[in-house]
Amino acid sequence: MVFFNLAQEVNIIMKDYVLKTIIMFIIIMSFSCKSKNIQPNIILVLVDDQGWTDSSVRMVKDREDSKSDFYETPNMERMANEGLVFSSAYAPAPVCTPTRYSILYGKTPAKLKHGTLKNWQANPKKETSITKMIKSVDPNYQTAHFGKWHQSLTPSDVGYDVSDGPTGNFEGDWLSQGVKNNADDPKRTFGISKRACDFMADQVSQDNPFFMQVSYYAVHVQNYALESTKEKYRNKKPGKKSVPRDFELPPPPLNQGMVSYAAMLEDLDTGFGMILDKIEELGIKENTYVIYTSDNGGGFRGNDPLKMGKADLWEGGIRVPTIVRGPKVLRNKYCDIPIAGWDFYPTVSEIIGNTERLPSEFDGGSLVSVFENGNAGKVIRNTEALIFHFPWFNGEPESAIRLGDYKLIKNIDSRQTWLFDVSKDIEESNDLSSLMPEKAKELEKLLSDYLEKHDAEDVMDLRKVRRAEMVEQNIPDATQKILQIEKELISAIGDKKIELEEDLKNTKRYLKWLKGEVVFTDERAKLHIESGI
């Protein structure tokens, strides 16, 4: 009897030990999974020059004119049906490079001293990139950048594990000098998408969470597309922006016309669809955020109903198509809350589990609340207003501020300002400056105070650098090249002569343009000085 009771107790102890061992194993495995598997993946798709209405998705729910009547982008439609469309999303700048800097470092181009295509005053080495921030929060994340880079530091410099290298606009159209990209991969769209898909598959197989930015070269000029896609649009009923010349065969040479642009846009959408398909195939859809946006407003055929376009701070230059899909993100909904590209940095920070709010040097705020609650959500920014600064020495230099429903634009040279309620007047057709002078004064002061506090670039300083560059380097170089070509032409024959004559014509045209730029720079400097007196 004693032996039987002892045996029973031993059996109970063993069962209890086995049960505890199993439970402990489950706990250990759950912690192991949490460190890698459970972390969400993040994909930021940044397209080049896609205008607000350059898709078949309405950017405002109840406005038919907020989408194209000619372009077809079924994968953007798919994203919109499965995610949240941001009707008031802004690129950080009206041109590409400062936008890419702003997204990478989480600050306005004004604060980064990189408001134009040149970075004469920027110091990116002192900044903490989004990739390095991610690694500091969770080193398990693997990071990749595919496509157009167009920045001074390389992708590896700022912490990307995998990339296409320090590419620019050139790679979008050329394999090498004088050799165009393959006809079956125009703008390298499909190659970029393939590399992105392979990277995702590799990380999933290794149980790694990942952050990936896919920066397409499309739809920046030149307008190259698959012949089969172009043929589709040649046979399609014209849209409002189309003109008869768009349907000529062969297409007109200047940027290839509407047919080639529409086809390029659909090819881009197809490449983007490859990524969406791969997400589904890998079974990671429910744990992957996809953010789709553009680096600036459109530059092709205008942006109606928005005013102006690329290289301008009116709505057409900075309001961009933006759609988000992912865990807990609202499905098939619209959000009117204004957001900007520098908001993505703190958004990613929160998504990956950073419990601490970013310091005040970062301008943006996390968008997670609006992802999950739409217009009922909140964006708490370190800099409440959206500040835009484009001291463009080659055109109209402008600054702008949006706070709540109101937006003020200021021409830096003439000092003229305009005030709009862009919640009701996205066309910016009703200047409220004379009706609301106090509001205009309030916003102008907020804008000026911010630019002064952060020592934002001064257009006159940039003009001095650019003028010296043209007068002391570009013009002498072009002049010397013309003399050299003329010398070679004396003895040239056949194809070589034709090539030199074409080169001479282009160089003379370039020299004439440079001299005109010097005159323009001097005239604008004079306007700036006289307006400030």
Secondary structure as GFF3:
##gff-version 3
##sequence-region A 1 533
A	DSSP	alpha_helix	2	35	.	.	.	ID=ss1
A	DSSP	beta_strand	41	47	.	.	.	ID=ss2
A	DSSP	three_ten_helix	64	66	.	.	.	ID=ss3
A	DSSP	alpha_helix	74	82	.	.	.	ID=ss4
A	DSSP	beta_strand	84	86	.	.	.	ID=ss5
A	DSSP	beta_strand	89	90	.	.	.	ID=ss6
A	DSSP	alpha_helix	96	105	.	.	.	ID=ss7
A	DSSP	alpha_helix	109	112	.	.	.	ID=ss8
A	DSSP	three_ten_helix	124	126	.	.	.	ID=ss9
A	DSSP	alpha_helix	130	137	.	.	.	ID=ss10
A	DSSP	beta_strand	142	147	.	.	.	ID=ss11
A	DSSP	beta_strand	162	163	.	.	.	ID=ss12
A	DSSP	alpha_helix	170	173	.	.	.	ID=ss13
A	DSSP	beta_strand	174	176	.	.	.	ID=ss14
A	DSSP	beta_strand	179	180	.	.	.	ID=ss15
A	DSSP	three_ten_helix	186	188	.	.	.	ID=ss16
A	DSSP	alpha_helix	189	205	.	.	.	ID=ss17
A	DSSP	beta_strand	210	215	.	.	.	ID=ss18
A	DSSP	alpha_helix	227	234	.	.	.	ID=ss19
A	DSSP	three_ten_helix	244	247	.	.	.	ID=ss20
A	DSSP	alpha_helix	257	282	.	.	.	ID=ss21
A	DSSP	three_ten_helix	285	287	.	.	.	ID=ss22
A	DSSP	beta_strand	288	294	.	.	.	ID=ss23
A	DSSP	alpha_helix	315	318	.	.	.	ID=ss24
A	DSSP	beta_strand	323	325	.	.	.	ID=ss25
A	DSSP	beta_strand	333	335	.	.	.	ID=ss26
A	DSSP	beta_strand	339	340	.	.	.	ID=ss27
A	DSSP	three_ten_helix	341	343	.	.	.	ID=ss28
A	DSSP	alpha_helix	344	351	.	.	.	ID=ss29
A	DSSP	alpha_helix	368	373	.	.	.	ID=ss30
A	DSSP	three_ten_helix	374	376	.	.	.	ID=ss31
A	DSSP	beta_strand	386	390	.	.	.	ID=ss32
A	DSSP	beta_strand	398	403	.	.	.	ID=ss33
A	DSSP	beta_strand	406	411	.	.	.	ID=ss34
A	DSSP	beta_strand	417	421	.	.	.	ID=ss35
A	DSSP	alpha_helix	437	453	.	.	.	ID=ss36
A	DSSP	alpha_helix	459	469	.	.	.	ID=ss37
A	DSSP	pi_helix	470	474	.	.	.	ID=ss38
A	DSSP	alpha_helix	475	489	.	.	.	ID=ss39
A	DSSP	alpha_helix	494	531	.	.	.	ID=ss40
###
